[in-house]
Amino acid sequence: MRILDRYILKKVLSTFLFVVLMLTAIILVIDVTEKMDKFARNNLSLPVVLSYYGDFIPWIAGLLTPITVFISVVFVTSRLAAHSEIIAMLSSGISFRRLLVPYFLAASVIAGISFVLNGWIIPQSNRSRVIFELKYFENKLYYDRRNVHMQLSPDVYLFLQNYNNQTNTGYLFTLEKFTDNRLTEKLMADNITWDTVQSKWILRNWTLKKVDAIFNEVSGKNIFTTTGNEIDTVLAITPKDFENEMRQYDGMTISELRSHIAKMKFRGLTGVENYQTELHIRFSSPFTTFVLVFMGVIVSSRKSRGGTGFQIALGFFLSFVFILFFILSRTFAEAGDLSPLLAAWIPNIIFAGIAGFMYRYVPR
């Protein structure tokens, strides 16, 4: 690594750190101002609020990373261009491609650290943050899905007409067990209630039907029925399966997201697109850093008589356009109108194309 590489690398990383801290501080002040009445209404003490923002700050810093990288690169490069340093570099025989090397080294450092933080570390703190926000900032969730179907194991299927998550009670319960694609057991109950002491389900007014493949000549039947008023049993579901899943993916690591997606697909649950989109975004974000760094250098490497104001303003404009593309693609994916994989990568694809066009045609 040459002295020039270290010089640019140091400037980009230090500016990036400064921009992250500055934007995080601004957002923090705005967020505190907006939520002050909610803190007062819930009588939250200062240590509780500080604990919440201890989890909030890493999350918002990680969320802003791609955009802050872009802004930092635009600021650093426009300053170098304004001081004729880039002209001197190119005049000394350094090609523009070679000039990009320290920028991509900085992007590699930031993208690598960001991937590890967003993939495994920040989700750990996000769990308590999401729980806090759902408890104090969101309205109480009332589970309103009807005709709930779940596959609990390869040959076991569950049905509930509706579920009340305030009393942890499900109504018109049916559990069917198949063997070699043939119904062999059917358990029905008027309602099931979660016993918090024993961590079991209590079935009331239940009926169990077992089907024997061989007809019994003595009894004259092959279906045996058992009934009762109340019985407790263990099922492969808990009240957590009926809790509010809003932004639950924020508190999941990459491995946990994969496991949860597989579980949702197996049970045939809705909303799996939200988790798939989040998983793909975790992997596309590091590449976003490289695309925005590349574009940032191209946008701001030309010396302007009017100073660096235009380049910085253009950098902010392109940042907001990227955010708009990101939000729209994610919204369409979560609504089921767009593939989660495509939604996570389409902003990168579009902006990589724009950067390639600018690299070829924009004077530098």
N, C-alpha and C positions, 0 to 999 in steps of 0.2 A: 504494500500500500504506500503510495507516494504521499509527500507532504500535502499536496493539493487535495488528495482524496480525504485525508484526515481533517483538513481545514473545512471542506464542504460537509463532511459527515458530522463533525462537531457542531457546526452551525445549524444543520437541519434538526438534529436530535435535541439540542438545547432549545431551539425555537419551538419545536413540537411540545416539549415539556411545559414551556411557558404558556403556549396557547391552550393546552389541555387544562392547566391550572386556572387560567383566566376565564375560559368558558364555563368550566365547572363551578367556579365561584359565582359567576353571574347567574347561572341556572339555579344554584343553591339559594341565592338571595331571593330570586323570584319564587322559587318553590316554597320557601319558608313564609314569605309574605302571603301566598295563596292559601296555605294550610294553617295559618296561625289561628283562625277561628275554629277549625276542626280540632286542633290541639286543646284549645280552651274549652270547647264544648264537651270533650271527653275527659277533661281534668287530667291531662297527661303531665307528668313531672318532667323536669329538665333532663335528668339522666335517661329517661325513656326516649325522649325526642332525640337526644344526642346519639343514643344507640341506633335509632332508626336511620339517622343521617350517616352514621358510620357504615351502614350497609348501602345507603343510597348513593354515596359519592363514588365508590368503585364501579357500580352499575352504570351511572351516567357517563363516567369517564371512558369506560369500555365502549359504550354506545356511540360516543362522539369520535372515537379514534380515527376512522377513515377520513372523516371530514376535516379534523384538526391536522391530519397529515397533509392533506391537500392545501389547506390554508398556510401551513408552515412552509411548504415547498414554494408556493407562490411568493410568499413574503421574502424568503431567503434569496431566491433566484432573481426576483425583481430588484432587490438591493444590490446584488452582485452586478446585474446588468446596468443599473444606474451609475455605479462606480466604475464602469468600463472594465470590470474584472473578467467578465465572460469574453469580451472582445479580445482582451490580452491573452486569455487561455487559448481561444481558437486561433489567434494570430501566431502563437508559439508552435502550432502544428498539432495541437490536440483536436481530434475530431469530436463532433457533437455526440456521437455514440460513446466515445470514451468518457466524455463529460458526464454521461448518465450513470456511469459505474458507481460513484460514491452515493448518488441518490438512491440507486437500487440497493446498495448495501444498507443504507439507513432504513429503506422500506423493509428489507429482510429482517432487520433487528426488531422493528416495531411490529411487523406482521407476526413474527414468531412468538414474541412475548404476548401480544394480543390474543393469539390463538390459544395459548395455554391458559391465560387468565379467563377468557370468555368460555372456554371449553370445559374447564374443571374447577377453577378457583372461585371466580365471581359467582357462579351458581350456588355455591355453598352459603354465601352471605345473602344471596337473593331470596333464599327460602324464608328467612325471618322477615325480610322486607316485604315480600308478597303477603305473608300471613298478617303482618301489621296493617298493610293497606286494606286488605279485605275486611279486617276486623273493625277498623276505625273510619275508613273513608268510603267504603262501598255499602250499598244497601244490603240487607240480609237476603241471602239466597233462598228462594223457594224452588225446590226441584219440581219442574213442571212437565217433564217428559212422560208420555203415556205409552202403553204397550211396549214396555222395555223387553228386548230380546238380548240374551247373552249366551255365548258358548263358553262354558266353564272348563271343559276338557274335550278331547277329540270326540267323545261319544255322549256328552252330557250337555243339555240345553236348558236354560232357565227363562221363564216368562213372568213378568209382573204387569198387571194392568196399570198401576200407578204407584208412586212411592212418595211418602211424606218425610222429608229429611229433618223436619222439626221434631218429630216423635220417633224417627227411625223405624217407621212401619211401612211395609209393603202390602198391597191388597191383591187378591185373586192370584195367588202364587202357584206356579206349576214348574215342576222339575222333571224332565224326561231323560231316560237313559236308554241308549241304543246298543245293541250287540249285533255285529255283522249286518248293519243297516236295518235291523229289526227292533221295534220298540219292545223292551223287556220290563221296564219299570216306569211308573208314572206316579209322582208324589204331588198332591194338590192340597191347598190350604186356603181358608178364607183370608187370612192375613199372617204375616210374619213380623216379629218385633225383635230388635237387637237387645240382648241382655248384656249390659255394660259390665256386670260383675263377673259373669262366666265367659264373656266374649263369645257367645253363641247366639244363634237365632232361635226364637221360640215360635213354633207353628201352632196355630189355633184352628180347631175344627178341620182337622187334616184327614186325608184319605190316601192310602197307598195301594196301588194296583200293581201286581206282578203277573207277568205273562209267561207261562210255561210253554215251551215249544211242543211238548208232548201232551196230548189230550188225556186227562185223567178219567178213566172209565168209572171209577168208584164215585167220585164227586160229580161226574158228568160235566166237567168244565176244565178249562186251562187258564182261566183268569182268577186270581186269588186277591181278595180285597180286604184291607185292614183299615179301620177308622179309629179316631180318638179325639178327645177334646183339646189336649195340649201335649206337645213334645218338643224337646230342644234338640238341635242338630247343628253340625258344623258345615258351612258352605264355603265355596271358594270365592266368596264376596264378603265385603264388610261395608259399614256405612261410608267409608272413605270413597267407595266407588260411586257414591251419589253426592259427593261434596262439590263445591264450586271449583271448577277447573280453570277459571279465568286466569290467564297468564301463568299457569302452573309450570309451563315449560321454562320460564325464567330461572326457576330454582333447580333445574335438572342439568346434570353433566351430559356430555355427549353419549357416554355409555348408557346412562339412565334414559336418555331420550330414545335411543335405539330399542331398549328393552320395553319402554312404555308403548312405543309405536307397534311393536310386535304383539304386545298384549291387547291393544285396542283393535288391531286387525283380526286377531284370533277371536275376540269376543264380538266382532261386528259392530263396534261402537262408532258413533258419529264424532266429528271433530278431529279426526286423525290428521287432516290436512294442516291444522295449526302446528302440530308437533313436527310433521315432516318438513314444513317450511322453515321452522326454527332450526332443525338439524342441518338442512342444506345451507342456511345462512351462516351457520358456524364455520362451515368449510369455505364458503365463497368470500367471506370477509377478508381473509389474508390476501386474496387475489385482488380485491377491491383496492387495497393499499397500493399495490404496484400500478394498477391502472390510473389511479388518481395522481400518484407521484409522477408518472410519465406525462400525463396531461398537464400537470402543474408546471413542470419544467418547460414544456413547449409554449405554454401561454405566457410565461413571464420572462423568458430568456432574451427577448429583444429589448434593446434600450429605447426608451421613449422620452421625447423632449418634455412631455408634461409630467415627468416623474413616475413614481411607482403607484400612484393612486388608482389609475385605470386598471392595471394588472390585478391589484388586490381586490378591487370592486368586481372585476370579471371572475376572479377566483371565488368570491362569495356567491356570485350569481350561479356559477356552475355547480357549486356545492349544494345550493338549494334545489336546483334542477335535479341533481342526483337523488337528494332526499325525497323529492316528489315521485320520481320513478320508483324508488325503493318502497315507499308507502303504498303506491298504487298497485304494484305487482304483488306485494304481500297481501293486500286487501282482497284482490282477485283470487289469490291462491287459497286463502282461508275461507272464501265463499264457495270454493269448488269450481270456479270458472277458469282456473289456470293451474297447470301442473306445478306442484311445490318446487320441483327441481328447476323448472324454467323460471319461476318467479324469483328464486334466489339468485339465479345467474344472469337474468336478462338485463339488469342495470349494468353489470360488468361488461356484457357483450356489446350493449349500445355505446357505452362510454369508451370501450376499447376501440370500437370502430371510429368514433369521433376523434380519439387521440391519434389513431393511425392516419386518418385523413389530414389532421392538422400537421402531423409530422412530415407528411409528404408535400403539402401545399402552403403552409403558413411560413413566411420568411422568418429566419432566425439570425 
